[in-house]
Each structure stands twice: as structure tokens, then as C-alpha cells.
Amino acid sequence: MGDPRKFRNKFERPKRLWDEDRIAEDKELRTIYGLKNSSEVWKAAAKLKRYRREARRLLSLSAEEREKDANKILTKLTRLGIMKKGGTVDDILSLTVKDVLERRLQTIVVRKGLARTMRQARQLITHGFISINGRKITIPGYIVESSEEEGISYAKPFDINAGITAPTEEGEESKKEAKDEESVTEEKKS
């Protein structure tokens, strides 16, 4: 039977874990993209690091050798929607963590208007309300391919505006209900 598998982390901890500038940058990305913790930022940075490492390797090769491998990485990044069609290997080096985070399912759900906030999008995804081409996805960090983007919809009927009223209306409604209850109790007394 053997020992259970030991999974590797999909990210590397930063070399300077307590660097004030890096912490502020991570916090800003977490708030913008509604991430649970810094390890989700680090996962995106690790993916980007792999793409950039491959691009640097390709740039060190001769032009003939570069052609074969360059098409593979460029088509993959185009398919994922991280890069625009017609990009070059040099463009890979100019990518940022934000480019990778924009392709997360959680972000795209908000951008398409299926959820009002990042937090609501995360909750809808984890509870199984979002599907891609009829297949339920429950992972907010799922990287959506550009071909799948049109197929994102609700898996179950859901209204994001249900139960929400404007603050002034809510106060007026409760005052009306209180007046109605008072008039009913006065009628019973008389």
C-alpha cells in the first residue's frame, strides 16, 4: 500500500517574506482580485515565472531552434488568453501577475456581471452555481481558456439581486409594518 503521496506546493515563498513593499503589493492584489490569502498571489507568480523562464531560454537559442518551441508557448498563452494573438517571445517577458490573475474564473465571473463583487463570485463558484459549457466548476482559481469564456453561465437559476433593497426603502418598509402592527393592536383593544 505504501505511504501517501506528498504533494508539492504550487508556489514558492518569497525570498524576503517580511519585505514591507512586497506585503503591500500582495495585499493590494488580494483586495482587487478577492483572493483568500497571499499563497494565491504566489501561485500566479509561480506560473508567470515558468512562462518567463521558458521565454528567456528561447531567446538564448538560435533563430532556427527558437521557431519550433516558440510556437508552443505562444499558442498556449494565446489559448489561455494571457497574451493577445500575434505576440512574440519578447512580449512574454513583459507579462505581469495581474495578467495571470485576470484569467481566473472568479475574476471573469465578476467582469461578465454574473456576480456583483469578487467575494460573491468566489462564494457562487465554491457552492456550485457557476458552470462552463454545462460543466460545474467549483474552483475559483481555475484558469479560463479564451474559448471557454463565452460558455460561462449559471449552473442553477440564480438572481444576484435577490433579497437586496435600497437602505431608504428598507427603513420606510419597516416603519410602515410597525404602524400597521400598532393599528392592529389598537383595534383589538377597542
C-alpha atoms as one frame of an Amber mdcrd trajectory, in Angstrom:
protein
   0.000   0.000   0.000   2.834   2.407   0.780   2.980   5.881   2.133   0.532
   8.515   0.954   1.719  10.844  -1.766   3.335  14.082  -0.718   2.114  16.879
  -2.911   4.461  19.710  -3.744   3.495  23.299  -3.315   2.391  25.024  -6.494
   4.200  28.143  -5.363   7.436  29.316  -3.801   7.567  31.523  -0.758   9.192
  34.854  -1.487  12.854  35.128  -0.559  12.129  38.168   1.591   8.954  37.075
   3.312   8.633  40.144   5.537   9.538  42.787   2.945   7.166  45.697   3.502
   6.810  46.662  -0.178   6.064  43.091  -1.268   3.488  42.664   1.501   1.730
  45.884   0.465   1.740  44.774  -3.177   0.313  41.349  -2.276  -2.360  42.958
  -0.127  -3.395  45.248  -2.958  -3.688  42.299  -5.370  -5.677  40.319  -2.786
  -8.199  43.115  -2.381  -8.514  43.841  -6.116  -8.974  40.198  -7.130 -10.756
  38.940  -3.989  -8.111  36.345  -3.156  -8.277  34.337   0.039  -4.625  34.660
   1.006  -1.180  35.524  -0.318  -0.473  31.991  -1.493  -2.931  32.562  -4.354
  -0.842  35.544  -5.468   2.279  33.402  -5.153   0.699  30.656  -7.322   0.038
  33.172 -10.096   3.595  34.482  -9.730   4.958  30.922  -9.988   3.034  30.323
 -13.244   4.315  33.591 -14.639   7.851  32.709 -13.545   7.674  29.424 -15.518
   6.495  31.206 -18.674   9.192  33.860 -18.375  11.910  31.269 -17.711  10.901
  29.438 -20.890  10.927  32.722 -22.843  14.454  33.536 -21.617  15.577  30.040
 -22.618  14.096  30.528 -26.094  15.821  33.878 -26.513  19.176  32.255 -25.822
  18.691  29.788 -28.703  19.432  30.428 -32.360  16.587  31.638 -34.582  16.033
  28.202 -36.187  15.834  26.354 -32.880  13.649  29.070 -31.390  10.924  28.730
 -34.047   9.895  25.200 -33.002   9.478  25.817 -29.281   8.309  29.423 -29.527
   5.088  28.447 -31.282   4.202  26.032 -28.485   4.426  28.544 -25.661   2.862
  31.367 -27.691  -0.142  29.254 -28.700  -0.584  28.094 -25.108  -0.563  31.645
 -23.734  -2.909  32.768 -26.517  -5.256  29.849 -25.841  -5.313  30.732 -22.142
  -5.990  34.365 -23.028  -2.988  35.648 -21.118  -1.462  37.072 -24.324  -3.061
  38.533 -27.434  -2.785  36.716 -30.725   0.312  37.671 -32.700   2.538  38.181
 -29.658   6.253  37.468 -29.640   8.606  35.812 -27.193   9.720  39.271 -26.018
   6.123  40.050 -25.032   6.161  37.134 -22.570   8.832  38.914 -20.550   6.591
  41.964 -20.166   3.697  39.989 -18.610   2.739  40.717 -15.006   0.971  38.810
 -12.242  -2.177  40.834 -12.991  -2.310  39.312 -16.490  -2.479  35.829 -14.958
  -4.974  36.838 -12.241  -7.313  38.332 -14.863  -7.824  34.846 -16.320  -9.109
  33.313 -13.068 -12.721  32.133 -13.117 -13.533  34.299 -10.108 -12.412  37.449
 -11.926 -14.180  36.621 -15.171 -17.473  35.911 -13.368 -17.410  39.443 -11.944
 -16.335  41.002 -15.255 -19.244  39.265 -17.058 -21.732  40.548 -14.478 -22.720
  37.171 -13.018 -21.705  38.435  -9.559 -21.537  41.922  -8.090 -18.351  41.519
  -6.037 -15.283  39.302  -6.009 -16.367  37.816  -2.697 -19.790  36.946  -4.081
 -18.185  35.418  -7.182 -15.956  33.233  -5.022 -18.946  32.062  -3.000 -21.045
  31.316  -6.083 -18.234  29.273  -7.602 -17.447  27.240  -4.483 -21.143  26.475
  -3.898 -21.597  25.176  -7.444 -23.666  27.946  -9.035 -21.271  28.610 -11.938
 -20.655  26.317 -14.909 -18.515  26.425 -18.027 -20.160  24.891 -21.092 -22.556
  22.966 -18.829 -19.784  21.576 -16.586 -19.918  22.771 -12.978 -16.621  24.273
 -11.781 -16.053  24.759  -8.050 -12.513  26.154  -8.142 -12.256  29.970  -8.069
  -8.626  29.839  -9.267  -9.474  27.846 -12.420  -7.691  29.439 -15.399 -10.321
  30.006 -18.080  -9.278  29.485 -21.681 -10.388  32.120 -24.166 -12.562  29.542
 -25.994 -14.389  28.686 -22.740 -15.099  32.281 -21.766 -18.351  32.509 -23.749
 -19.717  29.358 -22.064 -19.607  30.739 -18.501 -23.109  30.844 -17.033 -25.153
  29.875 -14.003 -25.408  26.130 -13.350 -28.596  26.684 -11.330 -31.078  29.519
 -11.693 -29.834  32.356  -9.520 -30.689  36.039  -9.079 -27.808  38.113  -7.739
 -30.168  40.904  -6.726 -32.488  38.717  -4.634 -33.071  39.987  -1.121 -31.436
  43.360  -1.708 -33.352  46.576  -1.223 -32.155  50.119  -1.022 -31.440  51.330
   2.535 -34.080  54.073   2.397 -36.771  51.675   1.190 -35.921  49.178   3.908
 -36.293  51.813   6.606 -39.618  53.012   5.167 -40.949  49.451   4.883 -40.134
  48.638   8.498 -41.799  51.887   9.642 -44.956  51.006   7.662 -45.004  47.488
   9.154 -44.620  48.912  12.662 -47.510  51.356  12.077 -49.694  48.552  10.720
 -48.956  46.396  13.772 -49.769  49.314  16.101 -53.103  49.949  14.377 -53.985
  46.227  14.601 -53.201  46.117  18.332 -55.255  49.334  18.925 -58.233  47.828
  17.087 -58.037  44.688  19.236 -58.010  46.790  22.446 -61.105  48.747  21.466
